[in-house]
Every structure is written in C-alpha cells, then in structure tokens.
Amino acid sequence: MREFFEYKDGQLYCESVPVKEIVRRFGTPLYIYSKASFLYRFKALKDAFDREGLKPLICYSIKANSNLSVLNTLKKAGAGFDVVSGGEIYRAMQVGGSANKCVYAGVGKRREDIKMALEWGILMFNVESEAELELIDAVAARMKKKARVALRINPDVDARTHDYITTAKKENKFGIDLYTAEQIFARQKQYKNVKIIGIHIHIGSQIVDTRPYAQALKKVERFIKLVSKKYDAGLKYINIGGGLGITYNDEKVDSPEVFAKRVSPYVKRLGLKLIMEPGRFIAGNSGIFVCRVIYVKKTPAKNFVIVDGAMNDLIRPSLYKAYHRIWPVAPVSQEEFVCDVVGPVCESGDFFAKDRRLPIVGPGELLAVFSAGAYGFVMASNYNSRPLPAEVLVDGDKVHLVRRRQGYRDMLRLERVI
Ligand SMILES: Cc1ncc(COP(=O)(O)O)c(C=O)c1O
C-alpha cells in the first residue's frame, strides 16, 4: 500500500508539506491527516471488489475517525456510512450523507436514536437482539413506517485479534446466535413494521489474516440458504462488516485483493448485494499524531521521554497495549537510546511506547506517532483537564485546520458553579 507520510531529506512530510511546517502553524499535540491517503485506501478496497465483479456499498465506519471533513471527503468519493449512535447519524447528516447509504449497528440503540434514524430514512438497522427488533417494530408502528433491518449474526468464530476488539465469539455481547436468528425468521410476520432484508456480520477489528471471514461466511451461507427455503426470507443484502487490519509495526496484512478473493465466492453464490463497513483500514494509516518532547528524564532504571501528548489524546497504547511506530519528525542524533515515551497524565498507564529504541532526542524535538488516524482523536478525552488537540487535513500542498484546538474556556463551557 502507498504511504503518504514519508521522510525526505531527513524530515517527515505529509503529502508535499513538511510536518515541521504544519506544527509551526498549529502547535502540538496535533493530529495530521492525509486526504490523498483516505481516498487512495477507499479506492483500493472498492477496486479490489469491483475487479471480482461485485459492486459493494462501502459504508465507512464513522467511529474510526468522525471528523466532518474526513466524512465529507469520503462521501464525495461515494461512501455510505456505518453509524452506531444518534451522534453519528447527526454527523452523517451534517455532511449531507445519503440516508439510503447508511447502516446502523450497536447493541444499545435507544428509542430516540431509532426514531431519528427512521425519520432520516436510513437504509437499514443492523439488529443485535430480539428485544431491539421489538422496539424498532414499535417505534416504526407509531411513526407509520416500515423499518428495513438486517440481523447481525454472531457466527461464533475467532478473528484472532485483541480480546477487546474481537466481536464474533459466542461470549461477546454482539449479534444474534444462529438458533435465535432462525426463531426470529420463523416469527417474522409478527413484526408488522419491520422488513428483514439482510444478514450482517462484523467479526472483529485489526484482522490481518482474512481467513476467519471465510469461516464466518461459510456458516452464514448455510444459514441464509436455510431461512430462504424454510421461511421464504427474501433477503437482498449481505453485510460483512469492517475489520480489515493495517500495518502498525511489521504485521503482514492481507491485501484488499486477497480479501476480495476470499469473500467474493460466497457473495456471488448467495447472489446478494454486498455491503462492508471498513473503518481502520481507511483511516488508520491516513493520520499521525505529533507531540513535542518536554523533558528527558533519566532514572537508574529507565530513560523517560516525556512528551506533551498523553493517553487522553491517544489511548490505544494504554487501552490495548497497542503498538504505534514512533520516530522523530526530523531526527538530529545519529546515536540511539532505549526509552519509554510517556505523557504528563498522572497514571503509570500513560505511555505511547515502552523500552523503545529511538534516536536520542532532547527537549523541543517533535515525535511522530504513526498509524494514529483511526481510533485516535475519536477516543480523546479531557482527562486531567487537558484540552482536546487540533486536527489538520493536508491536501497536496494545502493544509486545512479541520478542528481547532480546544481552549480552557471551551472545556468549561457546559459547566456551572453553584
Ligand atoms: C459493526 C461495526 N462495523 C464496522 C466497524 C469498523 O471496524 P474496523 O475499524 O476494524 O474496520 C466496527 C468497529 O468496531 C463495528 O463495530
């Protein structure tokens, strides 16, 4: 895959702009995104499936990176959206997303979110339980509408990824087991304001070996054949969710071509329209996080590089012990040392890297934390009363501030003193 963050003449560029120059204008800590990268990765996935003769609807998963300019970029490229909350529906509407290209998953959809989705006229709900199906039916009845739904199946397969992001094992909270799903088809006529039009799976995230998709689809194919025959199911869509991984370190990730070849035989045999919901694959390597070294602290046990970014800005290392490549934006020293890269937050879990070999850095130098475009800013918080970082979108030689840095006043705006 092509990279849009590259070193040239000893310093890091995003597309054709030196990262140092962007930081001079917008400060640190800072998220920097490459527009070309988002588009390239979206197209790579689309082309791979098109070449297999499938024309999938690609619903970009908003949760990975929900910045409005990112959403607008992908919408203009033809993407629909995968949403999981009223807030994400609102974001999709704000950029003029097409409701008929939106799918809505999540185990805890509230009445008001369901209403909002029906008012907007989304393509379908990905239903995660029978209780939810009942509520959708009731809300739709009150609104005199017919809700389109897909049943999210939990196929009980292991996506072989981090425990926190595997979603299709029977002990996970997501989806409906095959037995219950069949019961729902048997009773489908009692849901008068619901039409089941698809089957959905999402087996996990950061999946580098795509064989578990085939495993899941094998079970789903059998199930679809059964319910089509037995209950005259009349399905139109098969949604394979998101999950395709990226290279953070040295992982060998199946290419979009391998992924498409793995999945397409099942989809073709079923004769259903394919939907997918990639998030990380599109956004992850389309962004970096940049922070500045404040101090280098040497203790008898360790070298600590203390930076101005922290777990509140990028929580993946603290939350999942996730690996992010880190390197100086413009390395100065030829010599290296082993260090922990840590933030100012008052938690020992506040780190970006442990025992990492880096060129020796000193106060004022900039560090780039790579592969931070997905599940980065979206998980940021104000912990330790640290204002949220700014976000910048680079487009060729142009740099756009797409979310300004939060100030102290912004941070306190919704509070009052009594
Ligand atoms: C239902 C659903 N679809 C899509 C995604 C996006 O996953 P990824 O970013 O791994 O592609 C998720 C992530 O949690 C999800 O829960």
The ligand as a Gaussian input file, in Angstrom:
#p B3LYP/6-31G(d) Opt

LIG

0 1
 C      -20.440000      -3.006000      13.426000
 C      -19.094000      -2.475000      13.105000
 N      -18.792000      -2.242000      11.812000
 C      -17.586000      -1.739000      11.458000
 C      -16.614000      -1.457000      12.400000
 C      -15.308000      -0.899000      11.942000
 O      -14.269000      -1.765000      12.234000
 P      -12.824000      -1.520000      11.651000
 O      -12.402000      -0.160000      12.044000
 O      -11.998000      -2.578000      12.269000
 O      -12.910000      -1.678000      10.162000
 C      -16.877000      -1.723000      13.759000
 C      -15.854000      -1.458000      14.771000
 O      -15.966000      -1.686000      15.934000
 C      -18.169000      -2.225000      14.117000
 O      -18.464000      -2.464000      15.395000

